Amino acid sequence: MNTNTTPVLMRIVEAGGVEPAGLVTHRFKLDDIEKAYDVFSQAAKEQAIKMLLTAE
């Protein structure tokens, strides 16, 4: 996914065609953002699709 396909994806999500939570493969606290970047830099190896960062 890139900025060119975001509008299409948003329409699919809004129409109920994709459950956004299913795209999140990894969750990190904001304090662990460096680890999140490391994981995403090896997305294929880590099987990372989307990362969710939380302020908690």
Jmol script that loads the backbone (N, CA, C; Angstrom):
load data "model"
ATOM      1  N   MET A   1       0.835  -1.169   0.000  1.00  0.00           N
ATOM      2  CA  MET A   1       0.000   0.000   0.000  1.00  0.00           C
ATOM      3  C   MET A   1       0.886   1.240   0.000  1.00  0.00           C
ATOM      4  N   ASN A   2       0.470   2.254  -0.739  1.00  0.00           N
ATOM      5  CA  ASN A   2       1.201   3.517  -0.757  1.00  0.00           C
ATOM      6  C   ASN A   2       0.187   4.659  -0.812  1.00  0.00           C
ATOM      7  N   THR A   3       0.666   5.868  -0.922  1.00  0.00           N
ATOM      8  CA  THR A   3      -0.240   7.017  -0.898  1.00  0.00           C
ATOM      9  C   THR A   3      -1.185   7.040  -2.094  1.00  0.00           C
ATOM     10  N   ASN A   4      -0.827   6.385  -3.176  1.00  0.00           N
ATOM     11  CA  ASN A   4      -1.719   6.336  -4.346  1.00  0.00           C
ATOM     12  C   ASN A   4      -2.909   5.412  -4.122  1.00  0.00           C
ATOM     13  N   THR A   5      -2.746   4.406  -3.285  1.00  0.00           N
ATOM     14  CA  THR A   5      -3.816   3.435  -3.085  1.00  0.00           C
ATOM     15  C   THR A   5      -4.623   3.681  -1.809  1.00  0.00           C
ATOM     16  N   THR A   6      -4.206   4.623  -0.988  1.00  0.00           N
ATOM     17  CA  THR A   6      -4.914   4.891   0.272  1.00  0.00           C
ATOM     18  C   THR A   6      -6.382   5.237   0.057  1.00  0.00           C
ATOM     19  N   PRO A   7      -6.735   6.129  -0.874  1.00  0.00           N
ATOM     20  CA  PRO A   7      -8.158   6.438  -1.063  1.00  0.00           C
ATOM     21  C   PRO A   7      -9.002   5.210  -1.423  1.00  0.00           C
ATOM     22  N   VAL A   8      -8.453   4.331  -2.244  1.00  0.00           N
ATOM     23  CA  VAL A   8      -9.179   3.114  -2.623  1.00  0.00           C
ATOM     24  C   VAL A   8      -9.368   2.232  -1.393  1.00  0.00           C
ATOM     25  N   LEU A   9      -8.305   2.055  -0.613  1.00  0.00           N
ATOM     26  CA  LEU A   9      -8.408   1.236   0.588  1.00  0.00           C
ATOM     27  C   LEU A   9      -9.428   1.819   1.556  1.00  0.00           C
ATOM     28  N   MET A  10      -9.442   3.119   1.721  1.00  0.00           N
ATOM     29  CA  MET A  10     -10.401   3.748   2.631  1.00  0.00           C
ATOM     30  C   MET A  10     -11.839   3.499   2.181  1.00  0.00           C
ATOM     31  N   ARG A  11     -12.090   3.538   0.879  1.00  0.00           N
ATOM     32  CA  ARG A  11     -13.441   3.252   0.385  1.00  0.00           C
ATOM     33  C   ARG A  11     -13.832   1.798   0.660  1.00  0.00           C
ATOM     34  N   ILE A  12     -12.885   0.894   0.495  1.00  0.00           N
ATOM     35  CA  ILE A  12     -13.152  -0.521   0.774  1.00  0.00           C
ATOM     36  C   ILE A  12     -13.454  -0.723   2.255  1.00  0.00           C
ATOM     37  N   VAL A  13     -12.679  -0.086   3.125  1.00  0.00           N
ATOM     38  CA  VAL A  13     -12.909  -0.186   4.571  1.00  0.00           C
ATOM     39  C   VAL A  13     -14.277   0.387   4.926  1.00  0.00           C
ATOM     40  N   GLU A  14     -14.592   1.563   4.389  1.00  0.00           N
ATOM     41  CA  GLU A  14     -15.876   2.199   4.680  1.00  0.00           C
ATOM     42  C   GLU A  14     -17.054   1.350   4.205  1.00  0.00           C
ATOM     43  N   ALA A  15     -16.870   0.618   3.131  1.00  0.00           N
ATOM     44  CA  ALA A  15     -17.937  -0.237   2.597  1.00  0.00           C
ATOM     45  C   ALA A  15     -18.023  -1.573   3.336  1.00  0.00           C
ATOM     46  N   GLY A  16     -17.113  -1.795   4.278  1.00  0.00           N
ATOM     47  CA  GLY A  16     -17.131  -3.036   5.047  1.00  0.00           C
ATOM     48  C   GLY A  16     -16.418  -4.187   4.375  1.00  0.00           C
ATOM     49  N   GLY A  17     -15.642  -3.896   3.343  1.00  0.00           N
ATOM     50  CA  GLY A  17     -14.944  -4.951   2.609  1.00  0.00           C
ATOM     51  C   GLY A  17     -13.698  -5.469   3.285  1.00  0.00           C
ATOM     52  N   VAL A  18     -13.152  -4.691   4.200  1.00  0.00           N
ATOM     53  CA  VAL A  18     -11.939  -5.093   4.922  1.00  0.00           C
ATOM     54  C   VAL A  18     -12.099  -4.665   6.376  1.00  0.00           C
ATOM     55  N   GLU A  19     -11.722  -5.547   7.281  1.00  0.00           N
ATOM     56  CA  GLU A  19     -11.729  -5.207   8.701  1.00  0.00           C
ATOM     57  C   GLU A  19     -10.339  -4.665   9.045  1.00  0.00           C
ATOM     58  N   PRO A  20     -10.232  -3.361   9.351  1.00  0.00           N
ATOM     59  CA  PRO A  20      -8.922  -2.753   9.584  1.00  0.00           C
ATOM     60  C   PRO A  20      -8.102  -3.447  10.669  1.00  0.00           C
ATOM     61  N   ALA A  21      -8.746  -3.922  11.708  1.00  0.00           N
ATOM     62  CA  ALA A  21      -8.007  -4.582  12.789  1.00  0.00           C
ATOM     63  C   ALA A  21      -7.257  -5.807  12.283  1.00  0.00           C
ATOM     64  N   GLY A  22      -7.766  -6.432  11.239  1.00  0.00           N
ATOM     65  CA  GLY A  22      -7.105  -7.599  10.676  1.00  0.00           C
ATOM     66  C   GLY A  22      -5.807  -7.274   9.963  1.00  0.00           C
ATOM     67  N   LEU A  23      -5.596  -6.021   9.629  1.00  0.00           N
ATOM     68  CA  LEU A  23      -4.365  -5.610   8.961  1.00  0.00           C
ATOM     69  C   LEU A  23      -3.222  -5.362   9.946  1.00  0.00           C
ATOM     70  N   VAL A  24      -3.559  -5.155  11.214  1.00  0.00           N
ATOM     71  CA  VAL A  24      -2.545  -4.863  12.230  1.00  0.00           C
ATOM     72  C   VAL A  24      -1.903  -6.168  12.675  1.00  0.00           C
ATOM     73  N   THR A  25      -0.625  -6.294  12.380  1.00  0.00           N
ATOM     74  CA  THR A  25       0.087  -7.515  12.737  1.00  0.00           C
ATOM     75  C   THR A  25       0.974  -7.338  13.958  1.00  0.00           C
ATOM     76  N   HIS A  26       1.316  -6.089  14.270  1.00  0.00           N
ATOM     77  CA  HIS A  26       2.213  -5.818  15.392  1.00  0.00           C
ATOM     78  C   HIS A  26       1.721  -4.591  16.147  1.00  0.00           C
ATOM     79  N   ARG A  27       1.849  -4.648  17.466  1.00  0.00           N
ATOM     80  CA  ARG A  27       1.453  -3.527  18.329  1.00  0.00           C
ATOM     81  C   ARG A  27       2.621  -3.159  19.227  1.00  0.00           C
ATOM     82  N   PHE A  28       2.874  -1.855  19.333  1.00  0.00           N
ATOM     83  CA  PHE A  28       3.963  -1.361  20.169  1.00  0.00           C
ATOM     84  C   PHE A  28       3.502  -0.139  20.947  1.00  0.00           C
ATOM     85  N   LYS A  29       4.080   0.036  22.118  1.00  0.00           N
ATOM     86  CA  LYS A  29       3.893   1.283  22.842  1.00  0.00           C
ATOM     87  C   LYS A  29       4.763   2.334  22.167  1.00  0.00           C
ATOM     88  N   LEU A  30       4.339   3.583  22.248  1.00  0.00           N
ATOM     89  CA  LEU A  30       5.084   4.661  21.606  1.00  0.00           C
ATOM     90  C   LEU A  30       6.527   4.702  22.097  1.00  0.00           C
ATOM     91  N   ASP A  31       6.742   4.350  23.340  1.00  0.00           N
ATOM     92  CA  ASP A  31       8.114   4.309  23.881  1.00  0.00           C
ATOM     93  C   ASP A  31       8.994   3.292  23.160  1.00  0.00           C
ATOM     94  N   ASP A  32       8.382   2.337  22.482  1.00  0.00           N
ATOM     95  CA  ASP A  32       9.130   1.295  21.769  1.00  0.00           C
ATOM     96  C   ASP A  32       9.184   1.554  20.266  1.00  0.00           C
ATOM     97  N   ILE A  33       9.089   2.818  19.875  1.00  0.00           N
ATOM     98  CA  ILE A  33       9.020   3.150  18.447  1.00  0.00           C
ATOM     99  C   ILE A  33      10.270   2.695  17.685  1.00  0.00           C
ATOM    100  N   GLU A  34      11.441   2.732  18.322  1.00  0.00           N
ATOM    101  CA  GLU A  34      12.651   2.284  17.632  1.00  0.00           C
ATOM    102  C   GLU A  34      12.574   0.791  17.314  1.00  0.00           C
ATOM    103  N   LYS A  35      12.045   0.014  18.242  1.00  0.00           N
ATOM    104  CA  LYS A  35      11.865  -1.414  17.985  1.00  0.00           C
ATOM    105  C   LYS A  35      10.862  -1.620  16.858  1.00  0.00           C
ATOM    106  N   ALA A  36       9.791  -0.811  16.854  1.00  0.00           N
ATOM    107  CA  ALA A  36       8.792  -0.905  15.796  1.00  0.00           C
ATOM    108  C   ALA A  36       9.429  -0.630  14.431  1.00  0.00           C
ATOM    109  N   TYR A  37      10.267   0.387  14.348  1.00  0.00           N
ATOM    110  CA  TYR A  37      10.956   0.679  13.086  1.00  0.00           C
ATOM    111  C   TYR A  37      11.862  -0.474  12.675  1.00  0.00           C
ATOM    112  N   ASP A  38      12.538  -1.077  13.635  1.00  0.00           N
ATOM    113  CA  ASP A  38      13.400  -2.214  13.316  1.00  0.00           C
ATOM    114  C   ASP A  38      12.587  -3.372  12.745  1.00  0.00           C
ATOM    115  N   VAL A  39      11.456  -3.662  13.376  1.00  0.00           N
ATOM    116  CA  VAL A  39      10.592  -4.749  12.895  1.00  0.00           C
ATOM    117  C   VAL A  39      10.089  -4.421  11.489  1.00  0.00           C
ATOM    118  N   PHE A  40       9.606  -3.203  11.291  1.00  0.00           N
ATOM    119  CA  PHE A  40       9.047  -2.865   9.985  1.00  0.00           C
ATOM    120  C   PHE A  40      10.108  -2.789   8.893  1.00  0.00           C
ATOM    121  N   SER A  41      11.349  -2.497   9.272  1.00  0.00           N
ATOM    122  CA  SER A  41      12.419  -2.474   8.261  1.00  0.00           C
ATOM    123  C   SER A  41      12.706  -3.875   7.731  1.00  0.00           C
ATOM    124  N   GLN A  42      12.251  -4.882   8.468  1.00  0.00           N
ATOM    125  CA  GLN A  42      12.395  -6.275   8.049  1.00  0.00           C
ATOM    126  C   GLN A  42      11.005  -6.894   7.896  1.00  0.00           C
ATOM    127  N   ALA A  43      10.121  -6.155   7.258  1.00  0.00           N
ATOM    128  CA  ALA A  43       8.708  -6.516   7.191  1.00  0.00           C
ATOM    129  C   ALA A  43       8.477  -7.933   6.661  1.00  0.00           C
ATOM    130  N   ALA A  44       9.169  -8.316   5.625  1.00  0.00           N
ATOM    131  CA  ALA A  44       8.957  -9.654   5.055  1.00  0.00           C
ATOM    132  C   ALA A  44       9.352 -10.733   6.053  1.00  0.00           C
ATOM    133  N   LYS A  45      10.498 -10.572   6.661  1.00  0.00           N
ATOM    134  CA  LYS A  45      10.974 -11.549   7.648  1.00  0.00           C
ATOM    135  C   LYS A  45      10.053 -11.592   8.867  1.00  0.00           C
ATOM    136  N   GLU A  46       9.603 -10.436   9.306  1.00  0.00           N
ATOM    137  CA  GLU A  46       8.767 -10.326  10.504  1.00  0.00           C
ATOM    138  C   GLU A  46       7.280 -10.536  10.213  1.00  0.00           C
ATOM    139  N   GLN A  47       6.938 -10.684   8.937  1.00  0.00           N
ATOM    140  CA  GLN A  47       5.554 -10.810   8.501  1.00  0.00           C
ATOM    141  C   GLN A  47       4.720  -9.619   9.011  1.00  0.00           C
ATOM    142  N   ALA A  48       5.275  -8.437   8.863  1.00  0.00           N
ATOM    143  CA  ALA A  48       4.623  -7.214   9.327  1.00  0.00           C
ATOM    144  C   ALA A  48       3.849  -6.576   8.190  1.00  0.00           C
ATOM    145  N   ILE A  49       2.574  -6.300   8.446  1.00  0.00           N
ATOM    146  CA  ILE A  49       1.755  -5.603   7.470  1.00  0.00           C
ATOM    147  C   ILE A  49       1.546  -4.168   7.935  1.00  0.00           C
ATOM    148  N   LYS A  50       0.894  -4.037   9.075  1.00  0.00           N
ATOM    149  CA  LYS A  50       0.665  -2.698   9.653  1.00  0.00           C
ATOM    150  C   LYS A  50       1.025  -2.755  11.128  1.00  0.00           C
ATOM    151  N   MET A  51       1.601  -1.653  11.592  1.00  0.00           N
ATOM    152  CA  MET A  51       2.002  -1.536  12.986  1.00  0.00           C
ATOM    153  C   MET A  51       1.070  -0.545  13.677  1.00  0.00           C
ATOM    154  N   LEU A  52       0.730  -0.846  14.900  1.00  0.00           N
ATOM    155  CA  LEU A  52      -0.094   0.051  15.692  1.00  0.00           C
ATOM    156  C   LEU A  52       0.728   0.542  16.871  1.00  0.00           C
ATOM    157  N   LEU A  53       0.873   1.863  16.979  1.00  0.00           N
ATOM    158  CA  LEU A  53       1.587   2.467  18.099  1.00  0.00           C
ATOM    159  C   LEU A  53       0.563   3.088  19.040  1.00  0.00           C
ATOM    160  N   THR A  54       0.725   2.822  20.327  1.00  0.00           N
ATOM    161  CA  THR A  54      -0.194   3.387  21.311  1.00  0.00           C
ATOM    162  C   THR A  54       0.570   4.250  22.300  1.00  0.00           C
ATOM    163  N   ALA A  55      -0.108   5.230  22.847  1.00  0.00           N
ATOM    164  CA  ALA A  55       0.514   6.153  23.802  1.00  0.00           C
ATOM    165  C   ALA A  55       0.510   5.579  25.216  1.00  0.00           C
ATOM    166  N   GLU A  56      -0.094   4.452  25.412  1.00  0.00           N
ATOM    167  CA  GLU A  56      -0.177   3.855  26.751  1.00  0.00           C
ATOM    168  C   GLU A  56       1.142   3.323  27.222  1.00  0.00           C
TER     169      GLU A  56
END
end "model"
wireframe off; spacefill off
backbone 0.3
color backbone group
